[in-house]
Amino acid sequence: MKVKSIVSGFAVGAACMYFADPDRGKRRRALARDQAIRMGNDFADLLEKAQRDAGNRAIGAASALRGMFRKRPTSDEVLIQRVRTKLGRLVSHPHAIEVMSANGNITLLGLVLKEEETHLVRCLRAVPGVVSVENRLEAHESADHVSGLQGGQPREGRSELMQQTWTPALRVLAGAAGVVLVGYGIRKNGAMAAAGGIMGGMLLSRAISNRELLDLVGLGDGARAVEFEKTIHIQAPADEIFKYWADYEKLPCFMGHLKEVRDLGNGKSHWVAAGPGGISVSWDAEITASIPNRLLAWRSIPGSTVETEGVVRFDENGDRGTRVTIRMAYKPPAGVLGHYVSSLFGANPKSEIDDDMIRLKSLIEVGKTRAHGMKVDRDSLHSGIQIV
């Protein structure tokens, strides 16, 4: 109990210091208010979707229950469509299987992988309306040298709880269960209470973010834990805007979250950015595609602290203006949860990119902007002055 009191007191004190800061407290409170309003609106939308989802599920369950007691003949055409729909979830090459039906008796012809055959036949027997399944499939141990089994994606039967995204109704139920478990962990003492609180926190985080647990803690594959896109119109030709992005050593001059970008040669570079609480975060990146005045793409080098990738497109609109679109994905060290925690301390990449794009627009169109608390203009930028 004493540990909980100490941790709670520390958290309250840190929050008061953060929001009462004389320099940035007002802005932080405004951001927190806006985020609270947005979260409230998102929660209201989720509840509405969950209500519709639960209603539709109830109607479907009632129809299935009635169907169990009122058997109606199913036409062969409808039954074939049911079976083909099921095929797409059971085998990696549904196009290689031909389905025929006669009075509810299904016949399967074509090619299938040996490892999928038994599970396929067993599942098709459970399709409503199917009387029997005659297996005339030609099973192969592997797809090697079999043209009809090339390509395709392995199918994995996963329960709804194990799906990558949850339905609205499941999110609400899981979130409610998470709140109950977290409350239990806070009120009670002991190992069971602690385990319940941890499990509740995981359930609540999963329900709120609608992301897999591995992505939440930063153990998922790839750099797509957090994704965002920003588009802005700049009244300047594409070649002029492209020069600012291509000379990435000067990006910190107008990108407020960047401290340093150093060219390592051969399309590689070293980046240093301001992280949560002002702590510096660094990583190495490489250019993956560069089409002058059209496109610039990059990704972090494997093993970097922050995994990131992105692309910037430059599309002229015919009026000497250019639509600049940046798509970016990154995986912070602690995954999606780390992203949310960083956002609380002002290190939100999406909002920072929004501010940076506005600075770039001002620099190109007006000739000046402000970054790192200093005035930046085109002349000083082109003369090679760097802001550190």
C-alpha positions in Angstrom: 0.0 0.0 0.0 2.9 2.3 0.8 4.5 1.7 -2.6 1.2 2.6 -4.3 0.9 5.8 -2.4 4.5 6.8 -3.3 4.0 6.0 -7.0 0.6 7.8 -7.0 2.1 10.9 -5.3 5.0 10.9 -7.7 2.6 10.7 -10.7 0.4 13.5 -9.5 3.4 15.7 -8.7 4.9 15.1 -12.1 1.6 15.9 -13.8 1.2 19.1 -11.9 4.8 20.2 -12.8 4.2 19.3 -16.4 0.9 21.2 -16.9 1.8 24.1 -14.6 5.1 24.9 -16.3 5.2 28.7 -16.7 6.7 28.5 -20.3 4.8 25.7 -21.9 2.0 24.9 -19.4 -0.7 26.9 -21.2 0.0 25.1 -24.5 0.2 21.7 -22.9 -3.2 22.3 -21.1 -4.8 23.4 -24.4 -3.4 20.3 -26.1 -4.6 18.0 -23.3 -8.1 19.6 -23.5 -8.2 19.2 -27.3 -7.1 15.5 -27.0 -9.7 14.9 -24.3 -12.4 16.3 -26.5 -11.3 14.2 -29.5 -11.1 11.1 -27.4 -14.6 11.8 -26.1 -15.9 12.1 -29.7 -14.0 8.9 -30.7 -15.5 7.0 -27.8 -19.0 8.2 -28.6 -18.5 7.0 -32.2 -17.2 3.7 -31.0 -20.2 3.2 -28.7 -22.5 3.9 -31.6 -20.7 1.4 -33.9 -20.6 -1.2 -31.1 -24.4 -0.9 -30.7 -25.0 -1.5 -34.4 -22.4 -4.3 -34.4 -24.1 -6.0 -31.4 -27.5 -5.6 -32.9 -26.4 -7.1 -36.2 -24.8 -10.0 -34.4 -28.0 -10.6 -32.4 -30.0 -10.7 -35.6 -27.6 -13.1 -37.2 -27.6 -15.4 -34.1 -31.4 -15.4 -34.1 -31.5 -16.3 -37.8 -29.0 -19.1 -37.3 -31.0 -20.4 -34.3 -34.2 -20.4 -36.4 -32.4 -22.2 -39.2 -31.4 -25.0 -36.9 -35.1 -25.8 -36.3 -36.6 -24.9 -39.7 -34.6 -26.7 -42.3 -35.1 -25.2 -45.8 -33.7 -26.7 -49.0 -30.7 -24.8 -50.3 -30.2 -24.4 -54.0 -27.0 -25.8 -55.5 -26.0 -22.4 -56.8 -26.3 -20.8 -53.3 -24.5 -23.7 -51.8 -21.6 -23.5 -54.2 -21.2 -19.8 -53.3 -21.2 -20.6 -49.6 -18.5 -23.2 -50.2 -16.4 -20.9 -52.3 -16.6 -18.2 -49.7 -15.3 -20.7 -47.1 -12.6 -21.8 -49.4 -10.9 -18.4 -49.4 -10.4 -18.7 -45.7 -9.2 -22.3 -45.6 -6.7 -22.8 -48.5 -3.9 -20.8 -50.0 -5.0 -21.5 -53.6 -8.8 -21.4 -53.7 -8.7 -20.6 -57.5 -7.2 -24.1 -58.0 -10.3 -25.9 -56.7 -13.5 -26.5 -58.6 -16.7 -26.9 -56.7 -19.8 -28.8 -57.9 -23.1 -29.5 -56.0 -26.0 -31.9 -56.6 -28.8 -31.8 -54.0 -26.4 -30.7 -51.2 -23.7 -33.2 -52.1 -20.5 -31.2 -52.7 -17.7 -32.5 -55.0 -14.3 -31.0 -54.9 -12.0 -31.2 -58.0 -8.5 -29.6 -58.6 -5.3 -29.1 -56.7 -4.6 -28.6 -53.0 -1.6 -28.7 -50.7 -1.5 -31.9 -48.6 -1.3 -30.0 -45.3 -4.5 -28.2 -46.1 -6.6 -31.1 -47.4 -7.9 -32.7 -44.2 -8.8 -29.4 -42.5 -10.5 -28.2 -45.7 -12.8 -31.2 -46.0 -13.7 -31.2 -42.3 -14.7 -27.5 -42.4 -16.7 -27.8 -45.6 -18.8 -30.5 -44.0 -20.0 -28.0 -41.4 -21.2 -25.4 -44.0 -25.0 -25.0 -43.7 -26.8 -27.0 -46.4 -24.0 -29.4 -47.1 -25.1 -33.0 -47.0 -21.8 -34.6 -47.9 -18.4 -33.8 -49.4 -16.7 -36.0 -52.0 -13.0 -35.3 -52.1 -11.5 -35.7 -55.6 -8.7 -33.3 -55.0 -5.1 -33.9 -56.2 -3.0 -33.3 -53.1 0.7 -32.3 -53.3 3.3 -32.2 -50.6 4.6 -28.8 -51.9 3.9 -26.3 -54.6 7.2 -26.9 -56.3 6.8 -27.6 -60.1 3.0 -27.3 -59.8 1.8 -24.3 -61.8 -1.7 -24.3 -60.3 -0.3 -23.9 -56.8 2.1 -21.0 -57.4 1.7 -17.8 -55.5 -1.1 -17.6 -53.1 -1.1 -16.7 -49.4 -1.2 -19.2 -46.5 -4.5 -19.1 -44.6 -4.5 -19.1 -40.9 -7.6 -19.8 -38.9 -7.7 -17.3 -36.1 -10.4 -16.7 -33.5 -11.9 -13.2 -33.2 -9.8 -12.5 -30.2 -6.6 -13.2 -32.2 -7.5 -11.0 -35.2 -5.3 -8.0 -35.9 -8.3 -5.6 -35.6 -11.2 -6.1 -33.3 -14.9 -5.4 -34.0 -16.4 -2.4 -32.2 -18.5 -4.6 -29.9 -15.5 -6.7 -28.9 -13.4 -3.5 -28.2 -16.1 -2.2 -25.9 -16.4 -5.5 -24.0 -12.7 -5.9 -23.7 -12.2 -2.3 -22.6 -14.9 -2.7 -19.9 -13.2 -5.9 -18.7 -9.9 -4.1 -18.7 -11.2 -1.2 -16.6 -12.6 -3.7 -14.0 -9.3 -5.6 -13.8 -7.3 -2.4 -13.5 -9.6 -1.2 -10.7 -9.2 -4.5 -8.9 -5.5 -4.3 -9.2 -5.5 -0.8 -7.7 -7.8 -1.6 -4.8 -6.4 -4.9 -3.7 -2.9 -6.1 -2.7 -1.0 -9.3 -3.6 0.2 -11.1 -6.6 -3.3 -11.9 -8.0 -4.2 -8.2 -7.8 -1.0 -7.2 -9.6 -1.5 -9.8 -12.3 -5.1 -8.7 -12.7 -4.1 -5.1 -13.0 -1.4 -5.9 -15.6 -3.9 -8.0 -17.6 -6.5 -5.3 -17.4 -4.0 -2.7 -18.6 -3.1 -4.9 -21.6 -6.8 -5.4 -22.4 -7.6 -1.7 -22.1 -4.6 -0.7 -24.3 -5.6 -3.3 -26.9 -9.2 -2.1 -27.0 -8.3 1.6 -27.2 -5.6 1.3 -29.9 -7.1 -1.7 -31.7 -3.6 -2.9 -32.4 -2.0 -6.3 -31.7 -0.2 -6.6 -28.4 3.2 -7.2 -30.1 2.8 -3.8 -31.9 1.8 -2.2 -28.6 5.0 -3.1 -26.9 7.3 -2.7 -29.9 7.9 -6.4 -30.7 6.0 -6.5 -34.0 7.8 -6.8 -37.4 8.6 -3.8 -39.5 8.3 -0.1 -38.9 4.5 0.3 -39.1 3.5 0.5 -35.4 2.4 4.2 -36.0 1.5 5.5 -39.4 0.4 9.0 -40.5 0.0 11.1 -43.7 0.2 14.9 -44.2 -0.6 16.9 -47.3 0.1 20.6 -47.8 -0.1 22.9 -50.8 2.9 25.2 -51.4 2.8 27.9 -53.9 6.1 27.1 -55.6 7.4 24.8 -58.4 8.2 21.2 -57.4 11.9 21.6 -58.3 12.4 24.4 -55.8 10.7 22.4 -53.0 12.5 19.3 -53.8 15.9 21.0 -53.2 15.0 21.7 -49.6 14.2 18.1 -49.0 17.1 16.6 -50.9 19.6 18.7 -49.0 18.7 16.9 -45.8 21.7 18.3 -43.8 19.8 21.6 -43.7 16.5 20.1 -42.6 17.1 21.0 -38.9 17.0 24.6 -40.0 13.2 24.5 -40.4 12.3 21.2 -38.7 11.9 22.0 -35.1 12.2 18.4 -33.8 15.5 17.7 -35.6 18.8 18.6 -34.0 21.2 17.3 -36.5 21.4 15.4 -39.8 24.8 14.3 -41.1 25.5 12.9 -44.5 27.4 9.6 -44.3 27.8 9.1 -48.0 26.4 6.5 -50.4 22.8 7.6 -49.7 23.1 7.1 -45.9 22.8 9.6 -43.1 22.8 10.0 -39.4 19.8 11.7 -37.7 19.4 13.2 -34.2 16.0 14.3 -33.0 14.5 15.6 -29.8 12.7 12.8 -27.9 10.4 12.8 -24.9 11.5 15.2 -22.2 14.1 16.7 -24.4 16.2 13.5 -24.5 17.9 13.0 -27.9 17.1 10.1 -30.1 19.4 9.1 -33.0 19.2 6.6 -35.9 20.8 5.9 -39.2 18.8 6.0 -42.5 19.3 5.4 -46.2 17.6 6.7 -49.3 15.6 3.9 -51.0 14.2 5.9 -53.9 14.9 9.4 -55.4 13.2 10.8 -58.5 14.2 14.4 -58.9 11.2 16.8 -58.4 8.8 13.9 -58.0 9.6 11.5 -55.1 12.0 10.9 -52.2 11.8 7.8 -50.0 13.9 6.6 -47.1 14.0 4.0 -44.3 16.1 3.4 -41.2 19.0 1.0 -41.3 18.3 -2.3 -39.5 19.4 -2.2 -35.9 18.6 1.5 -35.4 17.0 2.7 -32.2 13.9 3.9 -34.0 12.7 2.0 -37.0 11.2 4.3 -39.6 10.3 4.6 -43.2 8.6 7.2 -45.4 8.1 8.8 -48.7 7.5 12.4 -49.9 5.7 13.1 -53.1 5.8 16.3 -55.1 2.8 16.8 -57.5 2.5 20.1 -59.4 -1.0 21.4 -59.9 -0.4 23.4 -63.1 -0.6 26.9 -61.3 3.1 27.0 -60.3 1.9 25.3 -57.1 2.8 21.9 -55.7 1.0 19.4 -53.5 3.5 17.9 -51.1 2.4 14.6 -49.4 4.4 12.9 -46.8 3.6 9.4 -45.6 5.6 8.1 -42.7 5.6 5.1 -40.4 7.8 4.4 -37.4 8.1 2.0 -34.5 9.3 3.6 -31.3 11.3 1.5 -28.9 8.2 0.8 -26.7 5.8 0.4 -29.6 2.4 2.1 -29.8 2.4 2.5 -26.0 5.7 4.3 -26.2 4.2 6.6 -28.9 1.3 7.5 -26.6 3.6 8.1 -23.6 5.9 10.3 -25.8 2.9 12.3 -27.0 2.1 13.2 -23.4 5.6 14.8 -23.1 5.3 16.7 -26.4 7.2 14.3 -28.6 4.4 13.5 -31.1 5.9 13.0 -34.6 2.6 13.7 -36.4 2.1 17.1 -34.8 5.7 17.9 -35.2 5.6 17.0 -38.9 2.5 19.2 -39.2 4.4 22.1 -37.7 7.5 21.4 -39.9 5.5 21.5 -43.1 3.9 24.8 -42.1 7.4 26.2 -41.5 8.6 24.9 -44.9 5.6 26.6 -46.5 6.3 29.9 -44.8 10.0 29.7 -45.6 9.4 29.1 -49.4 6.4 31.4 -49.9 7.2 34.2 -47.4 11.0 33.8 -47.2 11.2 33.4 -43.5 10.1 31.2 -40.5 11.1 30.4 -37.0 12.7 27.2 -35.7 14.4 26.4 -32.4 13.4 29.8 -31.2 15.4 31.5 -33.9 14.5 33.4 -37.1 15.4 31.5 -40.3 15.3 33.1 -43.8 16.1 31.9 -47.3 19.3 33.8 -47.5 20.8 32.4 -44.3 19.7 28.9 -45.3 21.3 29.1 -48.7 24.5 30.6 -47.3 25.0 27.4 -45.2 24.2 28.7 -41.7 23.2 25.7 -39.5 21.1 25.8 -36.4 22.4 23.6 -33.6 
